[in-house]
Amino acid sequence: MPPRRNPRAPKIEDVVGMGAEFFAERLFDRAAEFLENKRDQTFQQLPQEARAQVYDCAACTKQFPLQEMEMVNPHGQVNPATGNTFGTCRKCFAFMWNTAEEKLLAIARAKAAQAAQAASQGHWGKGPPPGAANPGPRPGPRPAPHAAGPALRKPWEILGVAQDATLDEIKKAYRKLAAQHHPDVFPPGTPHETVAAGRDKFEELTRAYKAMEKVRQVARE
């Protein structure tokens, strides 16, 4: 008679999945910290005239001062229509960063599921095979680095959904929030600051929705 499973014991796929997500998140945290330091160092070394320039975001095509840009190259490609140097603004960079991060987490979860299935069919968790040397205890996880700037808030946090929400759940949450913050919902006479804040919020919601939608479309392919 096989031994009864402890109902409170975590499933191996959950353990492997949490481990994969943990290391994927740490990877992005360390990369974000490196890029943030690199950006600050680059901006500090720019000459005064470069700091005073206006830059064109290559993604959204809007113009921004240096403090609202995430990546710039004063000697890079110039927009012939405006004469400004191309770069990437903070909002567009955050969108691309969050999309890449969630895609990596989705891949990590898929690989974790495959590993868990292989483990359930093999001998994982039963110690090293006979005659194998015991490698000893594994080192614990490294402490999380300082919170990085480029990632900002996660797309699922912005939409108020779970990280593994379905596309229908994401669409429902987006439509509900977008209807509250769309610029057209403000009546005439609304203060400009209120309308601008609503427009920024609407754009943030749209970027978060597109990021999560893109990952799920890739997963279907």
C-alpha positions as CSV (number, residue, x, y, z in Angstrom):
1,M,0.0,0.0,0.0
2,P,1.6,3.4,-1.0
3,P,2.2,5.9,1.7
4,R,-0.5,8.5,2.2
5,R,0.4,12.0,1.0
6,N,0.5,14.7,3.6
7,P,-2.3,17.1,2.5
8,R,-0.3,20.0,3.9
9,A,2.9,19.1,2.1
10,P,3.6,21.4,-0.9
11,K,3.4,19.9,-4.3
12,I,6.7,19.5,-6.1
13,E,5.5,21.6,-9.1
14,D,4.7,24.4,-6.7
15,V,8.1,24.2,-5.1
16,V,9.9,24.2,-8.4
17,G,7.7,26.9,-9.8
18,M,8.4,29.2,-6.9
19,G,12.1,28.6,-7.2
20,A,12.1,29.4,-10.9
21,E,10.1,32.6,-10.4
22,F,12.3,33.6,-7.5
23,F,15.5,33.4,-9.5
24,A,13.9,35.0,-12.6
25,E,12.8,37.9,-10.5
26,R,16.3,38.2,-8.8
27,L,17.9,38.2,-12.3
28,F,15.7,41.2,-13.4
29,D,16.3,43.0,-10.1
30,R,20.1,42.8,-10.5
31,A,19.8,43.8,-14.2
32,A,17.6,46.7,-13.3
33,E,20.0,47.8,-10.6
34,F,22.9,47.7,-13.0
35,L,21.0,49.7,-15.7
36,E,19.9,52.3,-13.2
37,N,23.5,52.9,-12.0
38,K,24.7,52.9,-15.6
39,R,22.0,55.5,-16.6
40,D,22.9,57.8,-13.6
41,Q,26.6,57.6,-14.4
42,T,25.9,58.4,-18.1
43,F,23.7,61.4,-17.3
44,Q,26.3,62.8,-14.9
45,Q,29.0,62.7,-17.6
46,L,26.9,64.5,-20.2
47,P,28.0,68.1,-21.0
48,Q,25.7,70.9,-20.0
49,E,24.3,71.5,-23.5
50,A,23.3,67.8,-23.7
51,R,21.5,68.0,-20.4
52,A,19.5,71.0,-21.6
53,Q,18.4,69.3,-24.8
54,V,15.0,67.9,-25.6
55,Y,14.9,64.3,-26.7
56,D,12.5,62.3,-28.9
57,C,11.4,59.0,-27.6
58,A,11.9,56.4,-30.4
59,A,8.9,54.4,-29.1
60,C,6.1,56.9,-28.5
61,T,7.6,59.7,-30.6
62,K,6.9,62.3,-27.9
63,Q,9.5,64.9,-26.8
64,F,10.9,64.8,-23.2
65,P,13.6,66.6,-21.2
66,L,16.6,64.6,-20.1
67,Q,15.1,63.9,-16.6
68,E,12.2,62.0,-18.2
69,M,14.4,59.9,-20.4
70,E,15.7,56.4,-19.4
71,M,18.2,56.0,-22.2
72,V,19.9,58.6,-24.4
73,N,22.9,58.9,-26.6
74,P,23.7,62.6,-27.4
75,H,25.8,61.5,-30.4
76,G,23.2,58.9,-31.6
77,Q,20.6,59.1,-34.4
78,V,18.8,62.4,-34.9
79,N,15.1,62.8,-35.8
80,P,15.2,64.7,-39.1
81,A,11.7,66.1,-38.5
82,T,12.6,67.8,-35.2
83,G,16.4,67.8,-35.1
84,N,16.3,66.1,-31.7
85,T,18.3,63.1,-30.7
86,F,16.4,59.8,-30.3
87,G,16.2,58.0,-27.0
88,T,13.8,56.1,-24.8
89,C,11.5,57.7,-22.3
90,R,11.0,56.3,-18.8
91,K,7.4,55.2,-19.5
92,C,8.2,53.3,-22.7
93,F,11.2,51.7,-21.2
94,A,9.1,50.5,-18.2
95,F,6.6,49.0,-20.6
96,M,9.3,47.1,-22.5
97,W,11.0,46.1,-19.3
98,N,7.8,44.8,-17.7
99,T,6.9,42.9,-20.9
100,A,10.2,41.2,-21.0
101,E,10.1,40.4,-17.3
102,E,6.7,38.8,-17.5
103,K,7.7,36.9,-20.6
104,L,10.7,35.5,-18.7
105,L,8.5,34.6,-15.7
106,A,6.1,32.8,-18.0
107,I,8.9,30.8,-19.5
108,A,10.2,30.1,-16.0
109,R,6.8,28.7,-15.0
110,A,6.6,26.6,-18.1
111,K,10.1,25.2,-17.6
112,A,9.2,24.6,-13.9
113,A,6.2,22.6,-14.9
114,Q,8.3,20.4,-17.2
115,A,10.9,19.9,-14.5
116,A,8.2,19.0,-12.0
117,Q,6.8,16.4,-14.4
118,A,10.3,14.9,-14.9
119,A,10.8,14.9,-11.1
120,S,7.5,13.0,-10.5
121,Q,8.7,10.3,-12.9
122,G,12.2,10.1,-11.6
123,H,13.9,10.0,-8.2
124,W,14.2,13.6,-7.2
125,G,13.9,14.3,-3.6
126,K,15.2,10.8,-2.6
127,G,18.8,11.9,-2.1
128,P,21.8,11.1,-4.4
129,P,21.9,7.7,-6.1
130,P,23.9,4.9,-4.4
131,G,27.6,5.6,-4.6
132,A,27.3,9.3,-5.4
133,A,29.1,11.8,-3.3
134,N,26.9,13.9,-1.1
135,P,27.4,17.5,-2.2
136,G,26.4,18.9,1.2
137,P,23.9,21.6,2.0
138,R,23.1,24.0,-0.8
139,P,23.7,27.7,-0.2
140,G,20.7,29.8,0.6
141,P,19.3,32.5,-1.7
142,R,21.2,35.7,-2.0
143,P,19.5,38.7,-0.3
144,A,17.4,40.8,-2.7
145,P,19.1,43.9,-4.0
146,H,17.9,47.4,-3.5
147,A,14.6,48.1,-5.3
148,A,15.4,49.0,-8.9
149,G,13.9,51.9,-10.7
150,P,13.2,50.8,-14.3
151,A,10.7,48.2,-13.5
152,L,8.3,50.6,-11.7
153,R,5.0,48.9,-10.8
154,K,4.2,45.5,-12.3
155,P,1.5,45.4,-15.0
156,W,-0.7,43.1,-12.9
157,E,-0.5,45.5,-10.0
158,I,-1.6,48.4,-12.1
159,L,-4.6,46.5,-13.4
160,G,-5.4,45.0,-10.0
161,V,-5.3,41.4,-11.3
162,A,-3.4,38.3,-10.4
163,Q,0.0,37.7,-12.1
164,D,-1.4,34.6,-13.8
165,A,-4.8,36.2,-14.7
166,T,-6.4,35.0,-17.9
167,L,-6.7,37.3,-20.9
168,D,-10.5,37.7,-20.3
169,E,-9.8,38.8,-16.7
170,I,-7.2,41.2,-17.9
171,K,-9.5,42.7,-20.5
172,K,-12.4,43.0,-17.9
173,A,-10.1,44.8,-15.4
174,Y,-8.7,47.1,-18.1
175,R,-12.0,48.1,-19.5
176,K,-13.4,48.9,-16.0
177,L,-10.4,51.1,-15.0
178,A,-10.0,52.7,-18.5
179,A,-13.6,53.8,-18.4
180,Q,-12.9,55.7,-15.2
181,H,-9.8,57.5,-16.4
182,H,-10.3,58.0,-20.1
183,P,-9.8,61.7,-21.0
184,D,-13.3,61.8,-22.6
185,V,-15.1,61.1,-19.2
186,F,-14.1,64.5,-17.7
187,P,-16.8,67.1,-18.2
188,P,-16.0,70.6,-19.7
189,G,-14.4,72.9,-17.2
190,T,-12.5,70.2,-15.4
191,P,-9.1,71.5,-14.1
192,H,-6.3,70.9,-16.5
193,E,-4.3,69.1,-13.8
194,T,-7.1,66.6,-13.2
195,V,-7.4,65.9,-16.9
196,A,-3.6,65.5,-17.3
197,A,-3.5,63.1,-14.3
198,G,-6.4,61.1,-15.8
199,R,-4.6,60.9,-19.2
200,D,-1.4,59.7,-17.6
201,K,-3.3,57.0,-15.6
202,F,-5.1,55.9,-18.8
203,E,-1.8,55.6,-20.6
204,E,-0.3,53.6,-17.7
205,L,-3.3,51.2,-17.8
206,T,-3.0,50.8,-21.5
207,R,0.7,50.0,-21.3
208,A,0.1,47.5,-18.6
209,Y,-2.7,45.8,-20.6
210,K,-0.6,45.6,-23.7
211,A,2.3,44.1,-21.8
212,M,0.2,41.3,-20.3
213,E,-1.7,40.8,-23.6
214,K,1.5,40.4,-25.5
215,V,2.9,37.8,-23.2
216,R,-0.3,35.7,-23.5
217,Q,-0.3,36.0,-27.3
218,V,3.3,34.7,-27.4
219,A,2.3,31.8,-25.1
220,R,-0.4,30.7,-27.5
221,E,2.0,30.6,-30.5
